[in-house]
Amino acid sequence: MRNTVEILGVNVDKLTFKEALEVAWGLLKSDGVSAIFTPNPEIIMCAKEDLQLREILNNADLCTADGIGVVYGSKILKDPVPERVAGFDLTCALLERVSKTDDGVFLFGAKPGVAEIAKANLEEKYPGIKIAGTRDGYFKPEEEEEIVNQINQSKAKLLLVCLGAPKQEKWIAAHKKDLKVNLCMGVGGTLDVLAGTAKRAPKIFIKLNLEWVYRLLKNPSRIGRFAALPKFVIEVFKAK
C-alpha cells in the first residue's frame, strides 16, 4: 500500500531516497510495464490545470518529490514527505545497480547526438552497463510507432524518457500498453547532464536545497519558470 500526500491534486509518495530506490529497483525487476515520474512545483502547477497530466501522474507506480518546493508544500499541509528525491539522482543510482546486471537501458530524448554522448559517458563511468539503444527527442507523430518498435527490439528493461514535462509523461502514458520494457522513467534533462551538455549545480547548492538558485544564476531567462514556485506555495496555503 503506497503512502502518499496529495498536493494540489497530485499524489506524491512519502519516501526517503533509499526507499524510493528500492521501489524503483523492484519495479525494474517485476513483470509488466511500470512508470515513475518526478514532479517539481512547476509540473504540479501544470497538473492543477491539465486534468490529463494529473491523471497520468496519479496513475504512476511511483511519484517522487523532485524539488524542495514540493517538500515544503507537504510540510505546509502537515503531511510531510521525508526528503527530496530528485529524478537525476534516482536515475544515477538505478543505473549503477543496472550496470551489475544484464538488463539493458534505452536512452530516449534530448537533441540529436546527446543520447549517444550520454551512452559513451555511462559506459565509461559504469563498466559493464548495457545501453541497448538511443533515440533523440525530435520526431514527428507519424514516427512514434517506429520509436516504440526500436525500443522493443532493443530488449531494454529500463527506458529513460527525457522529453521534458509534460510531453514525456504523456508520451509514456500513450505508449505504455505497446512497450515491452519493465520500467519507464520520465526524467527531463537527465540526458543533457549525463552527456555534459548541461551542468548540475555544485554539491553545496544541492546540499542547501538551493539548486534552483544556481539554475537561475546560470540562466536568468528561466525566471518565468521559477515564478511558478511562489504561485505554488500560495496555492498550497489556499488548499490548506
LINFENQUI-V571289 format. One line per field, one symbol per residue. phi: phi as a letter, one per 40 degrees, with the letter a starting at -180 (. if undefined). Layout:
phi->???
//
This chain:
phi->.cbbbcbfgbcbccbccccccccccccccbcgbbbbbbcbdccccccccccccccccccccabccchcccccdccdcgacccacbcdcccccccccccccbcccbbbbhgcdgcccccdccccccbdhcbccabaccbacdccccccdccccccgccbbcbbbgccdcccccccbdcbcbccabbcbfcdcccccgcbbccddcccccfbccccccccadccdccccccccccccccccc
//
